[in-house]
Amino acid sequence: MIAHLEGTVLYVAPTSVVLSVQGVGFSVSVTPAASAKARIGTKLALHTKLIVREDDLALFGFDAASDREAFELLTSVSGVGPKTAMAVLSTLGSDGLAAAVDSGDEKAFKPVPGIGPKLAKLIILQLSGKLIASATKAGASPDMVEALVGLGWQEAKAQQTLQKVLENQPELDGDSSGLLRAALRILGGTK
């Protein structure tokens, strides 16, 4: 329902922010990483997910669309609610979650509050093959993805392109300018 919010930060706490959007203050639950980037009085854009319950409306915000997608997948697992999903993302991040699921590493979930061995197994079982680590795991920095997004491409398209470049030209790993040039050649004029 509400997939994106952009506004001025009015309040920052370790796990929430209040964004003023056109004069309306939205309280958004965020990961500590997203909260750390928020500064009172500055603009902030968040990918969001609205959870509607019988007695509650809760808005959850994320730095990246991939984090929101991981949150949505986590909440689709029986026994994982929004707060537990946020705890997983706060502890592991979406890349750490993808790595844990891909490798079947139940122990990676041990530091996450609310996740026991049975639920960890269930998460791995149900999310296996559904999570993809971002291009940053393969060597492209988040700045590279941000640069392409800043030039007008969608985040998912930017990550896919950087991943493709690194698969085809592994020698560009660590060469930011070469990687960006190669990605722009692939993307051409498509936005």
DOTIPA-478267 format. One record per residue: z, y, x of N, C-alpha, C, O in turn; residue in three letters. Coordinates in nm, 3 decimals. Last residue first. Layout:
BEGIN
[r [Z,Y,X],[Z,Y,X],[Z,Y,X],[Z,Y,X],"ALA"]
...
// end
This chain:
BEGIN
[r [-1.928,0.289,1.627],[-1.788,0.329,1.601],[-1.741,0.271,1.471],[-1.626,0.293,1.432],"LYS"]
[r [-2.169,0.250,1.877],[-2.108,0.196,1.755],[-1.964,0.240,1.742],[-1.887,0.228,1.837],"THR"]
[r [-2.307,0.321,2.101],[-2.280,0.427,2.004],[-2.215,0.376,1.877],[-2.206,0.450,1.779],"GLY"]
[r [-2.154,0.107,2.327],[-2.267,0.195,2.301],[-2.231,0.305,2.205],[-2.132,0.375,2.226],"GLY"]
[r [-1.993,-0.108,2.391],[-1.971,-0.040,2.263],[-2.088,0.050,2.226],[-2.118,0.068,2.108],"LEU"]
[r [-2.092,-0.171,2.646],[-2.096,-0.270,2.537],[-2.086,-0.201,2.401],[-2.162,-0.231,2.309],"ILE"]
[r [-2.041,0.066,2.784],[-2.178,0.014,2.778],[-2.192,-0.085,2.663],[-2.292,-0.084,2.591],"ARG"]
[r [-1.764,0.081,2.759],[-1.846,0.181,2.690],[-1.992,0.137,2.682],[-2.060,0.167,2.584],"LEU"]
[r [-1.692,-0.133,2.925],[-1.658,-0.137,2.782],[-1.744,-0.039,2.704],[-1.793,-0.071,2.595],"ALA"]
[r [-1.781,-0.036,3.172],[-1.838,-0.159,3.117],[-1.811,-0.170,2.967],[-1.899,-0.211,2.891],"ALA"]
[r [-1.615,0.192,3.199],[-1.762,0.206,3.196],[-1.826,0.084,3.132],[-1.915,0.097,3.047],"ARG"]
[r [-1.362,0.066,3.205],[-1.394,0.160,3.098],[-1.546,0.179,3.085],[-1.599,0.181,2.974],"LEU"]
[r [-1.386,-0.082,3.442],[-1.360,-0.150,3.315],[-1.397,-0.061,3.197],[-1.458,-0.108,3.100],"LEU"]
[r [-1.415,0.121,3.629],[-1.522,0.022,3.610],[-1.509,-0.050,3.478],[-1.608,-0.076,3.410],"GLY"]
[r [-1.168,0.252,3.601],[-1.293,0.325,3.573],[-1.408,0.228,3.550],[-1.490,0.250,3.461],"SER"]
[r [-0.979,0.043,3.665],[-0.980,0.113,3.536],[-1.113,0.179,3.505],[-1.165,0.165,3.394],"SER"]
[r [-0.956,-0.242,3.797],[-1.046,-0.129,3.822],[-1.066,-0.054,3.690],[-1.158,-0.084,3.614],"ASP"]
[r [-0.806,-0.453,3.704],[-0.740,-0.358,3.794],[-0.826,-0.237,3.827],[-0.774,-0.138,3.880],"GLY"]
[r [-1.080,-0.651,3.674],[-0.936,-0.648,3.646],[-0.868,-0.559,3.750],[-0.872,-0.588,3.869],"ASP"]
[r [-1.337,-0.685,3.753],[-1.300,-0.551,3.707],[-1.152,-0.540,3.672],[-1.104,-0.430,3.644],"LEU"]
[r [-1.375,-0.951,3.803],[-1.357,-0.864,3.920],[-1.319,-0.722,3.880],[-1.272,-0.645,3.965],"GLU"]
[r [-1.439,-1.072,3.564],[-1.298,-1.071,3.605],[-1.272,-0.982,3.726],[-1.158,-0.942,3.750],"PRO"]
[r [-1.647,-1.032,3.344],[-1.644,-0.967,3.475],[-1.499,-0.959,3.525],[-1.442,-0.850,3.529],"GLN"]
[r [-1.603,-1.178,3.111],[-1.735,-1.184,3.174],[-1.736,-1.128,3.316],[-1.816,-1.170,3.399],"ASN"]
[r [-1.336,-1.117,3.053],[-1.379,-1.257,3.058],[-1.510,-1.271,3.135],[-1.527,-1.364,3.214],"GLU"]
[r [-1.340,-0.839,3.052],[-1.258,-0.909,3.153],[-1.295,-1.057,3.164],[-1.285,-1.115,3.272],"LEU"]
[r [-1.508,-0.793,2.831],[-1.547,-0.745,2.964],[-1.471,-0.822,3.072],[-1.529,-0.865,3.171],"VAL"]
[r [-1.351,-0.906,2.627],[-1.483,-0.961,2.656],[-1.529,-0.920,2.796],[-1.582,-1.003,2.870],"LYS"]
[r [-1.130,-0.733,2.631],[-1.111,-0.876,2.657],[-1.244,-0.939,2.698],[-1.248,-1.017,2.793],"GLN"]
[r [-1.256,-0.495,2.557],[-1.193,-0.505,2.689],[-1.170,-0.651,2.727],[-1.189,-0.688,2.843],"LEU"]
[r [-1.334,-0.571,2.295],[-1.434,-0.534,2.396],[-1.376,-0.546,2.536],[-1.441,-0.600,2.625],"THR"]
[r [-1.089,-0.615,2.168],[-1.188,-0.722,2.177],[-1.288,-0.694,2.288],[-1.322,-0.783,2.366],"GLN"]
[r [-0.975,-0.357,2.187],[-0.911,-0.471,2.252],[-1.009,-0.586,2.271],[-1.013,-0.648,2.377],"GLN"]
[r [-1.158,-0.210,2.031],[-1.135,-0.173,2.171],[-1.074,-0.291,2.247],[-1.117,-0.323,2.358],"ALA"]
[r [-1.127,-0.335,1.784],[-1.257,-0.339,1.849],[-1.243,-0.307,1.998],[-1.308,-0.370,2.082],"LYS"]
[r [-0.860,-0.266,1.730],[-0.898,-0.407,1.741],[-1.031,-0.422,1.814],[-1.046,-0.511,1.898],"ALA"]
[r [-0.877,0.019,1.718],[-0.795,-0.048,1.820],[-0.837,-0.194,1.840],[-0.849,-0.240,1.954],"GLU"]
[r [-1.201,0.169,1.680],[-1.083,0.105,1.622],[-1.010,0.027,1.732],[-1.071,-0.023,1.826],"GLN"]
[r [-1.309,0.462,1.861],[-1.322,0.322,1.822],[-1.192,0.270,1.765],[-1.085,0.321,1.798],"TRP"]
[r [-1.271,0.725,1.952],[-1.317,0.701,1.815],[-1.333,0.557,1.773],[-1.367,0.531,1.657],"GLY"]
[r [-1.151,0.788,2.183],[-1.293,0.820,2.175],[-1.354,0.782,2.040],[-1.473,0.804,2.016],"LEU"]
[r [-0.902,0.682,2.143],[-0.915,0.828,2.146],[-1.060,0.873,2.139],[-1.089,0.984,2.093],"GLY"]
[r [-0.965,0.416,2.181],[-0.925,0.460,2.047],[-0.940,0.612,2.037],[-0.986,0.664,1.935],"VAL"]
[r [-1.010,0.424,2.456],[-1.121,0.390,2.366],[-1.090,0.432,2.222],[-1.179,0.478,2.150],"LEU"]
[r [-0.752,0.493,2.541],[-0.867,0.578,2.577],[-0.984,0.551,2.483],[-1.048,0.644,2.436],"ALA"]
[r [-0.597,0.280,2.450],[-0.577,0.413,2.393],[-0.694,0.505,2.422],[-0.733,0.586,2.337],"GLU"]
[r [-0.692,0.082,2.622],[-0.712,0.067,2.478],[-0.700,0.204,2.411],[-0.782,0.240,2.327],"VAL"]
[r [-0.600,0.193,2.860],[-0.743,0.168,2.843],[-0.776,0.156,2.694],[-0.875,0.211,2.646],"MET"]
[r [-0.325,0.196,2.821],[-0.395,0.324,2.836],[-0.546,0.307,2.817],[-0.612,0.396,2.763],"ASP"]
[r [-0.252,-0.066,2.832],[-0.252,-0.002,2.700],[-0.325,0.133,2.705],[-0.381,0.177,2.604],"PRO"]
[r [-0.487,-0.223,3.061],[-0.363,-0.152,3.030],[-0.369,-0.093,2.890],[-0.477,-0.073,2.835],"SER"]
[r [-0.606,-0.545,3.087],[-0.639,-0.409,3.045],[-0.509,-0.339,3.006],[-0.431,-0.391,2.927],"ALA"]
[r [-0.507,-0.800,3.137],[-0.526,-0.709,3.249],[-0.561,-0.567,3.209],[-0.547,-0.476,3.291],"GLY"]
[r [-0.443,-0.963,2.931],[-0.544,-1.012,3.022],[-0.574,-0.913,3.134],[-0.660,-0.941,3.218],"ALA"]
[r [-0.269,-0.817,2.783],[-0.216,-0.935,2.851],[-0.315,-0.985,2.954],[-0.276,-1.044,3.055],"LYS"]
[r [-0.429,-0.631,2.665],[-0.339,-0.585,2.771],[-0.283,-0.703,2.847],[-0.251,-0.690,2.966],"THR"]
[r [-0.554,-0.748,2.455],[-0.628,-0.739,2.580],[-0.538,-0.696,2.694],[-0.569,-0.724,2.810],"ALA"]
[r [-0.294,-0.942,2.288],[-0.386,-0.830,2.303],[-0.454,-0.832,2.439],[-0.415,-0.909,2.527],"SER"]
[r [-0.295,-1.273,2.167],[-0.237,-1.172,2.257],[-0.340,-1.063,2.277],[-0.461,-1.089,2.283],"ALA"]
[r [-0.311,-1.366,1.839],[-0.391,-1.348,1.959],[-0.325,-1.240,2.042],[-0.300,-1.130,1.995],"ILE"]
[r [-0.207,-1.606,1.603],[-0.175,-1.487,1.683],[-0.262,-1.484,1.807],[-0.285,-1.586,1.871],"LEU"]
[r [-0.286,-1.845,1.495],[-0.306,-1.724,1.416],[-0.283,-1.596,1.495],[-0.333,-1.490,1.458],"LYS"]
[r [-0.221,-2.066,1.645],[-0.362,-2.034,1.628],[-0.390,-1.908,1.550],[-0.505,-1.866,1.538],"GLY"]
[r [0.080,-2.103,1.480],[-0.005,-2.157,1.586],[-0.153,-2.130,1.553],[-0.201,-2.167,1.446],"SER"]
[r [0.249,-2.037,1.280],[0.169,-1.929,1.338],[0.075,-1.976,1.448],[-0.001,-1.897,1.503],"LEU"]
[r [0.380,-2.273,1.202],[0.301,-2.200,1.103],[0.213,-2.091,1.163],[0.111,-2.055,1.104],"GLN"]
[r [0.504,-2.362,1.445],[0.416,-2.449,1.368],[0.324,-2.369,1.276],[0.203,-2.393,1.273],"LEU"]
[r [0.661,-2.141,1.519],[0.557,-2.191,1.609],[0.456,-2.275,1.533],[0.335,-2.261,1.553],"ILE"]
[r [0.830,-2.128,1.294],[0.745,-2.014,1.330],[0.630,-2.061,1.418],[0.515,-2.024,1.395],"ILE"]
[r [0.957,-2.378,1.314],[0.876,-2.347,1.197],[0.780,-2.231,1.226],[0.664,-2.235,1.186],"LEU"]
[r [1.098,-2.350,1.554],[0.995,-2.455,1.541],[0.900,-2.423,1.426],[0.779,-2.440,1.438],"LYS"]
[r [1.270,-2.142,1.475],[1.177,-2.121,1.587],[1.064,-2.223,1.581],[0.947,-2.188,1.601],"ALA"]
[r [1.417,-2.269,1.278],[1.328,-2.160,1.239],[1.227,-2.130,1.350],[1.112,-2.097,1.322],"LEU"]
[r [1.555,-2.454,1.441],[1.469,-2.500,1.332],[1.369,-2.392,1.291],[1.251,-2.420,1.271],"LYS"]
[r [1.702,-2.291,1.625],[1.598,-2.384,1.672],[1.502,-2.429,1.562],[1.382,-2.442,1.586],"PRO"]
[r [1.726,-1.960,1.469],[1.782,-2.081,1.528],[1.669,-2.174,1.570],[1.552,-2.139,1.554],"GLY"]
[r [1.744,-1.626,1.447],[1.646,-1.732,1.469],[1.715,-1.849,1.540],[1.757,-1.837,1.655],"ILE"]
[r [1.933,-1.427,1.436],[1.884,-1.481,1.310],[1.782,-1.591,1.324],[1.736,-1.646,1.223],"GLY"]
[r [1.833,-1.247,1.725],[1.936,-1.273,1.623],[1.872,-1.323,1.493],[1.772,-1.269,1.446],"PRO"]
[r [1.679,-1.393,1.999],[1.652,-1.319,1.875],[1.761,-1.351,1.772],[1.779,-1.467,1.735],"VAL"]
[r [1.710,-1.555,2.221],[1.781,-1.427,2.218],[1.764,-1.347,2.089],[1.828,-1.243,2.072],"PRO"]
[r [1.541,-1.783,2.143],[1.687,-1.794,2.151],[1.758,-1.659,2.149],[1.860,-1.647,2.081],"LYS"]
[r [1.270,-1.779,2.158],[1.330,-1.720,2.038],[1.482,-1.718,2.043],[1.546,-1.657,1.957],"PHE"]
[r [1.208,-1.920,2.382],[1.179,-1.776,2.384],[1.246,-1.706,2.266],[1.275,-1.586,2.274],"ALA"]
[r [1.245,-2.184,2.318],[1.354,-2.116,2.388],[1.332,-1.965,2.394],[1.428,-1.890,2.409],"LYS"]
[r [1.003,-2.276,2.221],[1.111,-2.248,2.125],[1.223,-2.167,2.188],[1.290,-2.089,2.120],"GLU"]
[r [0.692,-2.247,2.303],[0.820,-2.220,2.370],[0.928,-2.179,2.271],[0.942,-2.060,2.240],"ASP"]
[r [0.425,-2.297,2.262],[0.523,-2.379,2.192],[0.664,-2.363,2.249],[0.744,-2.456,2.243],"GLY"]
[r [0.233,-2.132,2.360],[0.288,-2.231,2.454],[0.389,-2.325,2.388],[0.435,-2.420,2.450],"SER"]
[r [0.178,-1.975,2.134],[0.070,-2.050,2.200],[0.123,-2.160,2.291],[0.064,-2.268,2.298],"ASP"]
[r [0.434,-1.863,2.085],[0.372,-1.951,1.986],[0.264,-2.036,2.051],[0.257,-2.157,2.027],"VAL"]
[r [0.470,-1.711,2.318],[0.568,-1.814,2.281],[0.509,-1.913,2.182],[0.530,-2.034,2.194],"ALA"]
[r [0.249,-1.537,2.304],[0.264,-1.629,2.418],[0.359,-1.743,2.384],[0.333,-1.858,2.418],"ALA"]
[r [0.306,-1.399,2.067],[0.182,-1.477,2.078],[0.192,-1.579,2.191],[0.150,-1.693,2.176],"ALA"]
[r [0.548,-1.277,2.145],[0.545,-1.369,2.031],[0.422,-1.459,2.041],[0.433,-1.581,2.024],"LEU"]
[r [0.455,-1.112,2.347],[0.553,-1.216,2.378],[0.560,-1.321,2.269],[0.575,-1.440,2.297],"GLY"]
[r [0.288,-0.945,2.195],[0.231,-1.028,2.301],[0.325,-1.141,2.339],[0.281,-1.254,2.361],"ASP"]
[r [0.473,-0.821,2.023],[0.367,-0.905,1.966],[0.302,-0.994,2.071],[0.265,-1.108,2.042],"SER"]
[r [0.820,-0.860,2.125],[0.694,-0.785,2.117],[0.586,-0.877,2.063],[0.605,-0.999,2.059],"GLY"]
[r [1.075,-0.975,2.145],[0.963,-1.036,2.216],[0.839,-0.947,2.224],[0.761,-0.957,2.319],"LEU"]
[r [1.256,-0.795,2.014],[1.297,-0.876,2.129],[1.178,-0.923,2.212],[1.178,-0.911,2.334],"THR"]
[r [1.118,-0.674,1.810],[1.200,-0.591,1.897],[1.236,-0.665,2.025],[1.245,-0.605,2.133],"SER"]
[r [1.005,-0.894,1.682],[0.917,-0.799,1.750],[0.994,-0.708,1.845],[0.942,-0.668,1.949],"LEU"]
[r [1.243,-1.013,1.584],[1.153,-1.088,1.672],[1.066,-0.991,1.752],[1.053,-1.004,1.873],"VAL"]
[r [1.338,-0.807,1.421],[1.420,-0.852,1.534],[1.335,-0.930,1.635],[1.352,-0.915,1.756],"ALA"]
[r [1.137,-0.796,1.230],[1.156,-0.680,1.318],[1.239,-0.719,1.440],[1.214,-0.670,1.550],"MET"]
[r [1.185,-1.045,1.112],[1.056,-1.021,1.177],[1.066,-0.902,1.273],[1.012,-0.905,1.383],"ALA"]
[r [1.436,-0.995,1.003],[1.424,-1.096,1.107],[1.293,-1.077,1.183],[1.289,-1.092,1.305],"THR"]
[r [1.363,-0.802,0.814],[1.459,-0.768,0.920],[1.453,-0.867,1.034],[1.462,-0.829,1.151],"LYS"]
[r [1.178,-0.943,0.645],[1.138,-0.826,0.723],[1.233,-0.792,0.838],[1.188,-0.757,0.947],"PRO"]
[r [1.244,-1.300,0.690],[1.233,-1.177,0.612],[1.194,-1.061,0.702],[1.177,-1.079,0.823],"GLY"]
[r [1.171,-1.624,0.706],[1.165,-1.503,0.790],[1.142,-1.383,0.700],[1.035,-1.366,0.642],"VAL"]
[r [1.158,-1.832,0.531],[1.284,-1.811,0.600],[1.286,-1.690,0.692],[1.390,-1.656,0.748],"GLY"]
[r [0.822,-1.908,0.583],[0.938,-1.930,0.497],[1.066,-1.915,0.579],[1.082,-1.979,0.684],"SER"]
[r [0.610,-1.658,0.704],[0.680,-1.783,0.735],[0.804,-1.794,0.647],[0.882,-1.699,0.638],"VAL"]
[r [0.527,-1.407,0.655],[0.465,-1.512,0.573],[0.531,-1.648,0.598],[0.510,-1.741,0.521],"SER"]
[r [0.643,-1.251,0.845],[0.706,-1.250,0.712],[0.642,-1.352,0.618],[0.697,-1.380,0.511],"THR"]
[r [0.460,-1.299,1.057],[0.599,-1.348,1.064],[0.663,-1.355,0.926],[0.730,-1.452,0.893],"LEU"]
[r [0.234,-1.163,0.963],[0.230,-1.308,0.983],[0.371,-1.367,0.987],[0.397,-1.471,0.927],"LEU"]
[r [0.333,-0.900,0.964],[0.286,-0.960,0.838],[0.281,-1.112,0.849],[0.318,-1.183,0.755],"GLU"]
[r [0.387,-0.870,1.239],[0.495,-0.858,1.141],[0.455,-0.926,1.009],[0.534,-1.000,0.951],"PHE"]
[r [0.128,-0.887,1.340],[0.226,-0.989,1.379],[0.343,-0.989,1.281],[0.394,-1.096,1.244],"ALA"]
[r [0.025,-0.653,1.225],[-0.032,-0.783,1.189],[0.063,-0.897,1.224],[0.077,-0.992,1.147],"GLU"]
[r [0.180,-0.462,1.359],[0.190,-0.474,1.213],[0.136,-0.610,1.167],[0.195,-0.674,1.079],"ARG"]
[r [0.088,-0.506,1.618],[0.230,-0.529,1.587],[0.250,-0.545,1.437],[0.328,-0.629,1.392],"ASP"]
[r [-0.177,-0.428,1.592],[-0.148,-0.568,1.626],[-0.002,-0.603,1.599],[0.029,-0.716,1.560],"SER"]
[r [-0.158,-0.157,1.552],[-0.197,-0.240,1.438],[-0.166,-0.387,1.465],[-0.134,-0.462,1.373],"ALA"]
[r [0.128,-0.010,1.712],[-0.007,-0.066,1.715],[-0.033,-0.151,1.591],[0.059,-0.210,1.533],"ALA"]
[r [0.380,0.088,1.647],[0.292,0.164,1.736],[0.147,0.120,1.722],[0.055,0.202,1.721],"ASP"]
[r [0.497,0.066,1.307],[0.462,0.005,1.435],[0.369,0.095,1.514],[0.289,0.170,1.457],"PHE"]
[r [0.741,0.052,1.039],[0.638,0.119,1.118],[0.622,0.059,1.256],[0.717,0.009,1.316],"GLY"]
[r [0.815,-0.019,0.704],[0.829,-0.062,0.842],[0.712,-0.005,0.922],[0.597,-0.012,0.878],"PHE"]
[r [0.995,0.065,0.421],[0.876,0.097,0.499],[0.903,0.061,0.645],[1.003,0.105,0.703],"LEU"]
[r [1.100,-0.072,0.116],[1.129,-0.053,0.259],[0.998,-0.035,0.334],[0.902,-0.109,0.313],"ALA"]
[r [1.257,-0.053,-0.184],[1.129,-0.024,-0.121],[1.160,0.003,0.025],[1.238,0.093,0.056],"LEU"]
[r [1.448,-0.265,-0.399],[1.432,-0.191,-0.274],[1.285,-0.168,-0.240],[1.200,-0.254,-0.264],"ASP"]
[r [1.483,-0.453,-0.597],[1.582,-0.346,-0.588],[1.563,-0.255,-0.466],[1.651,-0.176,-0.434],"ASP"]
[r [1.258,-0.619,-0.573],[1.308,-0.582,-0.705],[1.400,-0.460,-0.700],[1.396,-0.374,-0.788],"GLU"]
[r [1.055,-0.485,-0.309],[1.145,-0.585,-0.365],[1.195,-0.533,-0.498],[1.176,-0.416,-0.532],"ARG"]
[r [0.795,-0.428,-0.096],[0.847,-0.396,-0.229],[0.930,-0.514,-0.278],[0.882,-0.627,-0.287],"VAL"]
[r [0.725,-0.290,0.206],[0.777,-0.412,0.144],[0.845,-0.372,0.013],[0.939,-0.293,0.012],"ILE"]
[r [0.459,-0.154,0.373],[0.556,-0.129,0.267],[0.595,-0.263,0.205],[0.510,-0.339,0.159],"LEU"]
[r [0.388,-0.092,0.702],[0.384,-0.197,0.599],[0.495,-0.166,0.500],[0.611,-0.154,0.538],"LYS"]
[r [0.190,0.114,0.926],[0.306,0.081,0.843],[0.279,-0.035,0.747],[0.164,-0.069,0.717],"THR"]
[r [0.146,0.272,1.227],[0.086,0.173,1.138],[0.204,0.120,1.057],[0.306,0.083,1.114],"HIS"]
[r [0.211,0.616,1.286],[0.259,0.478,1.281],[0.171,0.396,1.188],[0.128,0.444,1.083],"LEU"]
[r [0.225,0.903,1.481],[0.143,0.822,1.392],[0.192,0.678,1.400],[0.212,0.624,1.510],"ALA"]
[r [0.384,1.212,1.515],[0.391,1.069,1.539],[0.304,0.999,1.436],[0.309,1.031,1.317],"LEU"]
[r [0.453,1.528,1.663],[0.372,1.446,1.572],[0.385,1.300,1.613],[0.396,1.268,1.732],"LYS"]
[r [0.790,1.654,1.711],[0.655,1.621,1.756],[0.584,1.537,1.650],[0.647,1.483,1.559],"THR"]
[r [1.047,1.689,1.618],[0.959,1.805,1.619],[0.818,1.778,1.665],[0.733,1.867,1.660],"GLY"]
[r [1.193,1.442,1.820],[1.210,1.533,1.707],[1.121,1.655,1.725],[1.117,1.717,1.831],"ILE"]
[r [0.993,1.181,1.930],[1.069,1.299,1.970],[1.075,1.394,1.851],[0.973,1.422,1.788],"ARG"]
[r [0.937,0.837,1.993],[0.949,0.946,1.894],[1.038,1.058,1.949],[1.144,1.032,2.006],"ALA"]
[r [0.954,0.631,2.169],[0.841,0.723,2.184],[0.852,0.845,2.094],[0.784,0.945,2.115],"LYS"]
[r [1.170,0.484,2.080],[1.181,0.551,2.211],[1.068,0.652,2.233],[1.086,0.749,2.307],"ALA"]
[r [1.071,0.367,1.849],[1.172,0.473,1.838],[1.183,0.553,1.967],[1.202,0.674,1.965],"SER"]
[r [0.911,0.170,1.956],[0.849,0.278,1.879],[0.944,0.396,1.867],[0.902,0.511,1.874],"ALA"]
[r [1.112,0.013,2.074],[1.003,0.067,2.156],[0.934,0.183,2.085],[0.903,0.284,2.148],"ALA"]
[r [1.272,-0.069,1.857],[1.327,0.025,1.956],[1.219,0.087,2.045],[1.233,0.202,2.088],"PRO"]
[r [1.066,-0.057,1.561],[1.122,-0.129,1.675],[1.181,-0.027,1.772],[1.143,0.090,1.768],"THR"]
[r [1.168,0.100,1.248],[1.077,0.079,1.361],[1.145,-0.007,1.467],[1.267,-0.029,1.463],"VAL"]
[r [1.163,0.206,0.917],[1.227,0.116,1.013],[1.126,0.085,1.123],[1.012,0.047,1.094],"SER"]
[r [1.143,0.532,0.799],[1.065,0.417,0.844],[1.147,0.335,0.944],[1.195,0.389,1.043],"VAL"]
[r [1.153,0.758,0.545],[1.239,0.684,0.636],[1.167,0.554,0.670],[1.133,0.475,0.581],"SER"]
[r [0.967,1.047,0.501],[0.964,0.901,0.488],[1.057,0.840,0.591],[1.043,0.865,0.710],"PHE"]
[r [0.972,1.346,0.332],[1.032,1.273,0.443],[1.034,1.124,0.416],[1.095,1.079,0.319],"GLY"]
[r [0.711,1.562,0.256],[0.789,1.449,0.208],[0.842,1.372,0.329],[0.765,1.338,0.419],"VAL"]
[r [0.545,1.755,0.363],[0.669,1.798,0.300],[0.756,1.687,0.244],[0.863,1.714,0.190],"GLY"]
[r [0.339,1.606,0.479],[0.309,1.698,0.370],[0.435,1.735,0.291],[0.432,1.744,0.169],"GLN"]
[r [0.574,1.410,0.609],[0.431,1.406,0.582],[0.405,1.492,0.460],[0.443,1.455,0.349],"VAL"]
[r [0.810,1.357,0.840],[0.775,1.452,0.736],[0.623,1.454,0.724],[0.553,1.495,0.816],"SER"]
[r [0.985,1.063,0.910],[0.861,1.139,0.930],[0.839,1.231,0.812],[0.847,1.189,0.696],"LEU"]
[r [1.254,0.932,1.070],[1.215,0.999,0.946],[1.097,1.087,0.980],[1.105,1.174,1.067],"VAL"]
[r [1.307,0.605,1.207],[1.268,0.745,1.221],[1.244,0.801,1.082],[1.218,0.726,0.987],"VAL"]
[r [1.508,0.341,1.349],[1.441,0.410,1.239],[1.405,0.552,1.278],[1.463,0.612,1.369],"SER"]
[r [1.660,0.229,1.549],[1.573,0.140,1.472],[1.507,0.208,1.353],[1.455,0.140,1.264],"THR"]
[r [1.791,0.445,1.681],[1.737,0.331,1.757],[1.641,0.241,1.680],[1.549,0.184,1.739],"PRO"]
[r [1.654,0.743,1.525],[1.765,0.651,1.551],[1.707,0.531,1.626],[1.585,0.518,1.634],"ALA"]
[r [1.550,1.069,1.458],[1.525,0.948,1.537],[1.656,0.872,1.554],[1.757,0.929,1.594],"VAL"]
[r [1.388,1.297,1.239],[1.510,1.227,1.279],[1.471,1.102,1.355],[1.373,1.035,1.321],"TYR"]
[r [1.139,1.411,1.206],[1.256,1.489,1.168],[1.385,1.430,1.223],[1.481,1.502,1.251],"LEU"]
[r [0.817,1.428,1.331],[0.943,1.354,1.339],[1.059,1.448,1.308],[1.076,1.551,1.373],"VAL"]
[r [0.539,1.481,1.125],[0.633,1.538,1.220],[0.765,1.462,1.214],[0.817,1.435,1.106],"THR"]
[r [0.289,1.220,1.083],[0.363,1.339,1.047],[0.455,1.385,1.158],[0.449,1.335,1.271],"GLY"]
[r [0.125,0.959,0.935],[0.121,1.052,1.048],[0.191,1.179,1.005],[0.157,1.239,0.903],"GLU"]
[r [0.100,0.621,0.850],[0.166,0.750,0.828],[0.154,0.833,0.954],[0.171,0.783,1.066],"LEU"]
[r [-0.061,0.354,0.688],[-0.057,0.445,0.803],[0.013,0.573,0.761],[-0.010,0.627,0.653],"HIS"]
[r [-0.042,0.202,0.460],[-0.079,0.134,0.584],[-0.069,0.222,0.707],[-0.068,0.171,0.819],"ALA"]
[r [0.100,0.142,0.173],[0.101,0.252,0.269],[0.077,0.188,0.406],[0.168,0.126,0.461],"ILE"]
[r [0.000,-0.119,0.082],[0.000,0.000,0.000],[0.000,0.126,0.087],[-0.091,0.209,0.076],"MET"]
// end
